[in-house]
Amino acid sequence: MRAVYERCIEETLASVSEAIDTAPPTLDDRIVAGIAEYIRFVTKDVRRARLMHLEVRRAGNVLSGARQQAVASFTKVIESSARGTRVPALDLHLLALGLIGAITELLIEWVMSEPSPPTEQLIDTAVYIFRRTFSSDGPLAASAG
């Protein structure tokens, strides 16, 4: 299970990184490209989504190290994409972890619900959360003043 999980993570990271690298250089474009690719790539195969977002937790300590490594990798993607934006009084690493948690819960909902919410709804919701987080009138701006 570990090998399959790690392969899923590697393939997803590669796909998301490519989408971000080929997107226009604005933060908003990188947010949309990265989130859309992540959600579309993961949901192309319900087994991938289930393993990456549900079964890895059920496996407990057996996969906890691999899961922590995966979260750290995706956290770095968010941190590097957001670098250069204003992040007053908030730890960018903790912020990235929270954003990853939001996407994770959306994908668990997709896996567990019958019927599953449309993928585009997940993307729109996640993009909204990221945009509000980094917008000029979002929580980061509020903590600056």
C-alpha positions in Angstrom: 0.0 0.0 0.0 2.9 2.4 0.8 4.4 2.0 -2.7 1.1 2.7 -4.4 0.4 5.7 -2.1 3.9 7.1 -2.8 3.5 6.6 -6.5 0.1 8.4 -6.4 1.8 11.3 -4.5 4.7 11.5 -7.0 2.5 11.5 -10.0 0.2 14.1 -8.5 3.0 16.3 -7.5 4.5 16.1 -11.0 1.2 16.9 -12.6 0.5 19.9 -10.3 4.0 21.3 -10.5 3.8 21.2 -14.3 0.4 23.0 -14.3 1.8 25.7 -12.0 5.0 26.1 -14.0 3.1 26.5 -17.3 0.5 28.9 -15.8 0.9 32.7 -16.2 3.1 34.0 -13.4 0.4 35.7 -11.3 -0.5 34.2 -8.0 -4.2 33.9 -9.0 -3.3 32.0 -12.2 -1.0 29.7 -10.2 -3.7 29.1 -7.6 -6.3 28.2 -10.2 -3.9 26.0 -12.2 -2.6 24.1 -9.2 -5.9 23.5 -7.6 -7.7 22.6 -10.8 -5.0 20.2 -11.8 -4.8 18.6 -8.3 -8.5 18.0 -8.0 -8.9 16.8 -11.6 -5.9 14.6 -11.5 -6.8 13.0 -8.1 -10.5 12.5 -9.1 -9.7 10.9 -12.5 -9.5 7.6 -10.5 -11.7 7.2 -7.5 -9.2 4.6 -6.1 -6.5 7.3 -6.2 -8.7 9.8 -4.4 -9.8 7.2 -1.8 -6.2 6.0 -1.1 -4.7 9.5 -0.9 -7.4 11.1 1.2 -9.2 8.3 3.1 -7.3 5.0 3.3 -4.0 6.7 4.2 -5.7 7.9 7.5 -7.3 4.5 8.1 -3.9 2.8 7.8 -2.7 4.8 10.9 0.9 4.5 11.9 1.8 2.3 9.0 1.5 5.2 6.5 1.7 8.2 8.8 5.4 8.9 7.9 4.6 8.7 4.2 1.5 10.9 4.7 3.6 13.5 6.6 6.1 13.6 3.7 3.4 14.0 1.2 1.8 16.9 3.1 5.3 18.5 3.5 5.7 18.3 -0.3 2.4 19.9 -1.1 3.0 22.5 1.6 6.3 23.5 -0.2 4.4 23.9 -3.4 1.9 26.3 -1.8 4.7 28.2 0.0 6.8 28.6 -3.1 3.8 29.7 -5.1 2.8 32.3 -2.4 6.3 33.5 -1.8 6.5 37.2 -2.3 2.9 37.8 -1.3 2.2 39.7 1.9 2.0 37.3 4.8 1.9 39.5 7.9 1.7 38.0 11.3 0.8 34.6 9.9 3.1 31.7 9.4 3.0 30.8 5.7 3.7 27.1 6.5 0.8 26.9 8.9 -1.4 28.7 6.4 -0.4 26.2 3.7 -1.2 23.3 6.0 -4.7 24.7 6.7 -5.3 25.2 3.0 -4.3 21.6 2.3 -6.7 20.5 5.0 -9.5 22.3 3.3 -8.8 20.5 0.0 -8.4 17.2 1.7 -11.9 17.5 3.3 -13.4 18.5 0.0 -11.9 15.3 -1.6 -13.1 13.1 1.3 -16.6 14.5 0.7 -16.2 13.6 -3.0 -15.1 10.1 -2.1 -17.8 9.5 0.6 -20.9 11.2 -0.9 -23.4 9.6 -3.1 -23.7 11.3 -5.4 -20.3 12.9 -5.3 -20.3 16.7 -5.7 -19.2 17.7 -9.2 -15.5 18.1 -9.6 -15.9 21.7 -10.8 -17.7 22.6 -7.6 -14.8 21.3 -5.6 -12.4 23.3 -7.7 -14.5 26.5 -7.4 -14.8 26.1 -3.6 -11.0 25.5 -3.2 -10.1 28.4 -5.5 -12.5 30.6 -3.5 -10.8 29.6 -0.2 -7.3 30.2 -1.6 -8.3 33.5 -3.2 -9.9 34.8 -0.1 -6.9 33.8 1.9 -4.5 35.8 -0.3 -6.8 38.6 -1.5 -6.2 42.2 -0.6 -9.3 42.2 1.6 -8.9 38.6 2.9 -7.6 37.5 6.3 -4.0 38.2 5.5 -4.8 41.8 4.8 -6.9 42.1 8.0 -4.0 40.8 10.1 -1.6 43.4 8.5 -3.5 46.3 10.0 
